[in-house]
Amino acid sequence: MKMRSRFIHLLFWFRSQCKSGWQLEYVKALKWFAMSGHYERKFRREFRRILTEERSDLLKHTWSEQLYIWDYRLCNILIGAEPEDYFDLLLYNHGWNYRRKVLARTKLIFIIARINSQEQADYLNDKSCFARHWVEFFKRRWVRIPDCSENQFVETFCGVKDLIVKPINRWCGEGIQSIDNIEDLHQVYLELKKLGETVMVEEKIKQRGILHELNPSSVNTIRVCTLKTEKGIQVISAFLRIGAKDAIIDNIHGGGTECDIELSTGMIMKAYDHYGRRVDQNPSTGLQLIGLKIPHWDQVKEICLDAHSIAPEGLHYIGWDVCVSGEEILLIEGNRSALTGASLHGENYWKMLTKCLDEIESLGNAFH
């Protein structure tokens, strides 16, 4: 144990030489992460669980369990990879030229905390603040409970039969409920008040078109990531998210599928299931994914660029969840630390984001 700690300490001492500013802070963050016994034990357990329970197919063809654990530990120390990163980003299938480019969670959390103002990022995370600020793109009725009265709730949703309930400050679809075929709005309000949690209640979107057909139980959205630099705002990544069979959420944490979108054409080029395995068809419906073109793709990109242009000052990186329903395009929410799906095939977004941070730091505006 002492020998390993000394090795890690020496490794990061070498890495910290000739570093300054955010680069030195990044090395320090990785060192803390690598030397934390709590995280090492937690991640080792989680890694072994995923490997033996969800990805046991890997053990049949290549390395032993211990070799995978050692390889993961190297990825954890050198690029801050968490257990899910190792599988989601296909690190087991690539060498270090690829690994150093991918946007592992620790990298993303570190860089976004410095690119985006914490105050404004918290504002973005509050779903009700998002709906209020980007009202022209939101395009549906909503209230925040417990802030609204029973009468306001009933008046807002008069005639609405289906609602979606989202906890204000949770992520990855956690805690989302669907309330369908409503007959008594007064009773629904009273039940929601009993939750004892601040929630946002929205009119449920009735998605139409090819993206709905891919999985009818969920609203299947496009995650479009935009970056604001001195050169302006640009779309740097996009991927389609498709829910699992009978699921009401579309993200990969709920067993869904992700599809990388070619930015110039809107064409799906690669698709992955929730284990990180390549697929050509949607696992739940069998519909073809590769070669599918996202409807109204140019408009989708334009809307995200327009939305970022009115974002509060200090938000340089945003991941937009976009719903395309027939001819209509609307925003579901914005995310401050959206992992870019394109990192799955080795695009160097780490380099792009750190270049943006260099620009911010040179102006003396890096956020902490």
C-alpha positions as MATLAB code, in Angstrom:
seq = 'MKMRSRFIHLLFWFRSQCKSGWQLEYVKALKWFAMSGHYERKFRREFRRILTEERSDLLKHTWSEQLYIWDYRLCNILIGAEPEDYFDLLLYNHGWNYRRKVLARTKLIFIIARINSQEQADYLNDKSCFARHWVEFFKRRWVRIPDCSENQFVETFCGVKDLIVKPINRWCGEGIQSIDNIEDLHQVYLELKKLGETVMVEEKIKQRGILHELNPSSVNTIRVCTLKTEKGIQVISAFLRIGAKDAIIDNIHGGGTECDIELSTGMIMKAYDHYGRRVDQNPSTGLQLIGLKIPHWDQVKEICLDAHSIAPEGLHYIGWDVCVSGEEILLIEGNRSALTGASLHGENYWKMLTKCLDEIESLGNAFH';
ca = [
       0.000    0.000    0.000;
       2.779    2.446    0.935;
       4.709    1.561   -2.226;
       1.657    2.244   -4.375;
       1.030    5.591   -2.658;
       4.636    6.600   -3.198;
       4.420    5.637   -6.858;
       1.240    7.706   -7.362;
       2.744   10.649   -5.476;
       5.920   10.523   -7.600;
       3.905   10.156  -10.819;
       1.863   13.271  -10.107;
       4.922   15.194   -8.949;
       6.429   14.653  -12.400;
       3.139   15.590  -14.071;
       2.914   18.832  -12.094;
       6.304   20.135  -13.222;
       6.105   23.133  -15.582;
       2.331   23.346  -14.984;
       0.498   26.452  -13.835;
      -3.006   27.869  -13.664;
      -5.843   25.458  -14.414;
      -3.410   22.771  -15.656;
      -1.745   22.563  -12.241;
      -5.164   22.490  -10.567;
      -6.169   19.643  -12.867;
      -3.123   17.549  -11.901;
      -3.867   18.199   -8.219;
      -7.489   17.128   -8.703;
      -6.430   13.900  -10.416;
      -3.907   13.194   -7.657;
      -6.507   13.669   -4.935;
      -8.907   11.462   -6.863;
      -6.290    8.738   -7.386;
      -5.087    8.700   -3.762;
      -8.518    8.714   -2.130;
      -8.902    5.314   -0.509;
     -12.672    5.805   -0.250;
     -13.120    6.342   -3.977;
     -10.708    3.561   -4.858;
     -12.678    1.021   -2.813;
     -16.023    2.313   -4.051;
     -14.995    2.311   -7.703;
     -13.265   -1.067   -7.458;
     -16.500   -2.620   -6.147;
     -18.578   -0.903   -8.811;
     -16.137   -1.847  -11.579;
     -16.138   -5.510  -10.522;
     -19.942   -5.513  -10.357;
     -20.325   -4.093  -13.886;
     -17.666   -6.420  -15.281;
     -19.087   -9.609  -13.771;
     -22.818   -8.845  -13.933;
     -23.319   -6.622  -17.005;
     -20.236   -7.134  -19.172;
     -19.283  -10.726  -18.408;
     -19.033  -11.251  -22.191;
     -15.634   -9.515  -22.045;
     -14.265  -12.179  -19.710;
     -15.056  -14.914  -22.222;
     -12.876  -13.547  -24.996;
      -9.928  -11.506  -23.733;
      -8.376  -10.711  -20.343;
      -8.935  -12.102  -16.890;
     -10.900  -10.131  -14.304;
      -7.710   -9.020  -12.531;
      -6.159   -7.676  -15.742;
      -9.277   -5.619  -16.403;
      -9.119   -4.251  -12.853;
      -5.472   -3.256  -13.287;
      -6.196   -1.632  -16.647;
      -9.141    0.257  -15.205;
      -7.010    1.449  -12.287;
      -4.498    2.929  -14.739;
      -7.335    4.755  -16.545;
      -8.617    5.951  -13.196;
      -5.211    7.336  -12.164;
      -4.147    8.858  -15.482;
      -7.400   10.251  -16.942;
      -9.788   10.166  -13.973;
     -12.048    7.507  -15.497;
     -14.887    6.207  -13.358;
     -16.127    2.595  -13.773;
     -18.939    3.587  -16.162;
     -16.464    5.562  -18.279;
     -14.340    2.474  -18.832;
     -17.275    0.677  -20.454;
     -19.343    3.553  -21.916;
     -16.308    5.084  -23.645;
     -14.988    1.688  -24.753;
     -11.647    2.280  -23.017;
     -11.029   -1.472  -22.844;
     -10.979   -1.543  -26.637;
      -8.517    1.318  -27.268;
      -4.965    2.410  -26.560;
      -3.679    5.541  -24.864;
      -3.784    7.761  -27.931;
      -7.583    7.405  -27.794;
      -7.860    7.368  -24.016;
      -6.124   10.695  -23.482;
      -8.644   12.407  -25.797;
     -11.929   11.132  -24.363;
     -14.008   13.197  -21.988;
     -14.167   11.051  -18.852;
     -16.452   12.280  -16.078;
     -13.686   13.641  -13.856;
     -12.306   15.671  -16.766;
     -15.757   16.978  -17.628;
     -16.647   17.942  -14.060;
     -13.299   19.690  -13.622;
     -13.433   21.644  -16.861;
     -17.106   22.647  -16.671;
     -16.652   23.902  -13.102;
     -14.095   26.346  -14.523;
     -15.714   27.180  -17.842;
     -19.166   27.890  -16.411;
     -19.906   30.307  -13.587;
     -21.125   28.255  -10.606;
     -23.910   30.734   -9.884;
     -25.233   30.618  -13.436;
     -24.718   26.848  -13.676;
     -26.944   26.399  -10.606;
     -29.493   28.648  -12.289;
     -29.395   26.388  -15.340;
     -29.869   23.266  -13.210;
     -33.120   24.574  -11.739;
     -35.715   23.371  -14.261;
     -38.185   26.123  -13.367;
     -35.551   28.842  -13.901;
     -34.807   27.292  -17.296;
     -38.485   27.317  -18.306;
     -38.830   30.949  -17.238;
     -35.683   32.233  -18.961;
     -36.075   30.285  -22.217;
     -39.872   30.598  -22.386;
     -39.936   31.157  -26.169;
     -38.255   27.776  -26.692;
     -40.043   25.890  -23.893;
     -43.541   26.113  -25.415;
     -45.628   24.286  -22.788;
     -47.516   24.962  -19.583;
     -45.814   24.370  -16.236;
     -45.904   25.192  -12.540;
     -43.592   24.706   -9.578;
     -44.902   22.962   -6.458;
     -45.167   23.929   -3.615;
     -44.881   27.514   -4.917;
     -48.254   27.602   -6.708;
     -51.708   27.425   -5.123;
     -54.322   24.781   -5.861;
     -56.383   27.247   -7.892;
     -53.341   28.290   -9.954;
     -52.543   24.630  -10.622;
     -56.081   23.869  -11.809;
     -56.273   27.009  -13.964;
     -52.881   26.337  -15.575;
     -53.680   22.763  -16.558;
     -57.390   23.142  -17.315;
     -58.173   20.663  -20.114;
     -54.823   18.846  -19.800;
     -55.093   15.078  -19.337;
     -51.421   14.069  -19.021;
     -48.632   15.599  -16.920;
     -44.942   14.999  -16.255;
     -43.538   15.576  -12.753;
     -39.808   16.320  -12.385;
     -37.874   16.910   -9.149;
     -36.231   20.323   -9.504;
     -32.614   19.466   -8.785;
     -32.180   15.815   -9.746;
     -30.362   14.396  -12.761;
     -30.371   11.450  -15.201;
     -34.153   11.184  -15.155;
     -34.221   10.267  -11.445;
     -37.634   10.654   -9.812;
     -39.568   11.575  -12.974;
     -43.246   10.529  -12.920;
     -45.921   10.447  -15.597;
     -49.532   11.129  -14.577;
     -51.929   10.093  -17.352;
     -55.676   10.249  -17.989;
     -56.282   12.844  -15.280;
     -59.881   13.282  -14.160;
     -59.485   15.437  -11.043;
     -56.756   18.113  -11.073;
     -57.552   19.071   -7.475;
     -56.734   15.548   -6.309;
     -53.504   15.484   -8.372;
     -52.398   18.738   -6.751;
     -53.014   17.408   -3.249;
     -51.076   14.221   -3.999;
     -48.113   16.218   -5.349;
     -48.091   18.445   -2.250;
     -47.746   15.300   -0.133;
     -44.427   14.474   -1.835;
     -42.701   17.000    0.390;
     -40.293   17.843   -2.438;
     -39.986   20.785   -4.799;
     -41.088   19.566   -8.216;
     -41.807   21.038  -11.604;
     -45.045   19.884  -13.215;
     -45.288   20.161  -17.002;
     -47.823   19.520  -19.669;
     -46.795   16.172  -21.168;
     -45.335   16.356  -24.667;
     -47.078   14.248  -27.289;
     -44.194   13.534  -29.645;
     -44.955   12.717  -33.271;
     -42.925   11.552  -36.231;
     -40.031    9.168  -36.806;
     -38.241    9.963  -33.525;
     -41.403    9.010  -31.616;
     -41.705    5.757  -33.542;
     -38.214    4.683  -32.437;
     -39.638    4.156  -28.919;
     -43.237    5.304  -28.353;
     -43.164    5.145  -24.525;
     -40.612    7.978  -24.159;
     -39.975   11.421  -25.608;
     -36.777   10.715  -27.548;
     -34.596   13.808  -27.488;
     -31.455   15.126  -29.147;
     -28.650   16.295  -26.868;
     -26.933   19.188  -28.651;
     -23.815   20.614  -26.969;
     -22.814   24.194  -27.704;
     -19.616   26.020  -26.771;
     -19.142   29.791  -26.575;
     -15.635   31.104  -27.261;
     -14.133   34.360  -28.499;
     -14.987   33.149  -32.024;
     -18.687   32.869  -31.186;
     -21.047   30.012  -30.402;
     -20.726   26.667  -32.153;
     -22.315   23.241  -31.991;
     -19.561   20.815  -30.996;
     -21.459   17.565  -30.469;
     -24.885   15.975  -30.833;
     -26.450   12.627  -30.146;
     -29.938   11.139  -30.185;
     -31.232    9.471  -27.033;
     -33.835    6.700  -27.297;
     -35.633    5.196  -24.321;
     -35.809    1.515  -23.445;
     -39.012   -0.403  -24.044;
     -41.872    0.903  -21.826;
     -39.552    3.502  -20.198;
     -40.710    7.125  -19.858;
     -37.147    8.506  -19.834;
     -34.856    8.381  -22.838;
     -31.373    8.420  -21.345;
     -28.846    5.622  -21.332;
     -28.921    5.366  -17.510;
     -32.462    4.046  -17.871;
     -31.383    1.324  -20.300;
     -31.737    3.426  -23.443;
     -29.698    3.807  -26.622;
     -27.467    6.672  -27.803;
     -26.731    7.545  -31.413;
     -23.914    9.819  -32.570;
     -25.079   12.409  -35.088;
     -22.903   13.798  -37.857;
     -23.049   17.558  -37.359;
     -22.994   18.563  -41.016;
     -25.783   16.244  -42.218;
     -27.808   15.236  -39.163;
     -27.224   11.576  -40.059;
     -26.859    8.879  -37.402;
     -23.413    7.362  -37.886;
     -23.006    5.094  -34.846;
     -25.315    3.780  -32.130;
     -24.615    2.199  -28.737;
     -26.768    0.347  -26.232;
     -26.568    1.043  -22.487;
     -23.658   -1.397  -22.169;
     -21.611    0.583  -24.701;
     -22.002   -2.078  -27.398;
     -22.427   -1.076  -31.040;
     -25.904   -1.649  -32.515;
     -27.445   -0.970  -35.934;
     -31.099   -1.245  -34.883;
     -32.937    0.009  -31.830;
     -32.907   -2.933  -29.370;
     -36.505   -2.323  -28.204;
     -38.246   -1.853  -31.589;
     -35.851   -3.293  -34.160;
     -36.022   -0.118  -36.274;
     -32.921    0.810  -38.276;
     -30.804    3.553  -36.717;
     -27.668    3.800  -38.850;
     -28.303    6.145  -41.764;
     -31.395    7.724  -40.202;
     -31.507   11.502  -40.715;
     -32.725   13.730  -37.910;
     -35.745   15.755  -39.128;
     -35.271   19.550  -39.400;
     -31.619   19.192  -38.426;
     -30.503   22.666  -39.524;
     -33.346   24.223  -37.527;
     -32.407   22.159  -34.467;
     -28.862   23.530  -34.558;
     -30.073   27.084  -35.164;
     -32.461   26.952  -32.190;
     -29.676   25.758  -29.868;
     -27.358   28.524  -31.049;
     -30.134   31.101  -30.556;
     -30.882   29.722  -27.086;
     -27.217   29.953  -26.077;
     -27.053   33.529  -27.349;
     -29.538   34.614  -24.653;
     -27.965   32.528  -21.861;
     -26.811   34.431  -18.755;
     -23.222   35.649  -18.911;
     -20.826   33.032  -17.612;
     -22.363   29.977  -19.302;
     -19.863   28.925  -21.967;
     -20.812   25.256  -22.318;
     -24.412   23.964  -22.427;
     -25.984   20.659  -23.405;
     -29.503   21.215  -24.778;
     -32.168   18.509  -24.772;
     -34.261   19.075  -27.893;
     -37.566   17.454  -28.857;
     -38.542   17.263  -32.533;
     -42.242   16.483  -32.835;
     -43.628   16.631  -36.360;
     -42.959   20.194  -37.518;
     -42.449   21.542  -33.997;
     -39.105   21.912  -32.201;
     -38.918   22.692  -28.486;
     -36.350   22.634  -25.712;
     -36.790   20.263  -22.785;
     -33.948   21.605  -20.630;
     -30.318   22.725  -20.583;
     -27.453   20.928  -18.857;
     -24.213   22.410  -17.585;
     -22.145   19.195  -17.678;
     -23.559   17.154  -20.522;
     -21.162   14.404  -21.545;
     -20.714   14.608  -25.301;
     -21.750   11.448  -27.089;
     -19.142   12.041  -29.781;
     -16.429   11.304  -27.219;
     -17.378    7.675  -27.793;
     -15.412    7.663  -31.017;
     -12.438    9.646  -29.888;
     -13.124   13.225  -30.942;
     -10.773   15.437  -28.954;
     -13.321   17.581  -27.108;
     -11.011   17.702  -24.104;
      -8.603   19.734  -26.218;
     -11.397   21.988  -27.472;
     -12.765   22.667  -23.987;
      -9.358   23.326  -22.450;
      -8.616   25.784  -25.246;
     -11.790   27.617  -24.268;
     -10.622   27.621  -20.644;
      -7.263   29.056  -21.734;
      -9.157   31.941  -23.355;
     -11.246   32.557  -20.236;
      -8.226   32.347  -17.927;
      -6.230   34.741  -20.116;
      -8.984   37.314  -19.575;
      -8.912   36.702  -15.829;
     -12.428   35.279  -15.804;
     -11.919   31.621  -14.841;
     -14.598   30.509  -12.406;
     -13.980   28.504   -9.246;
];
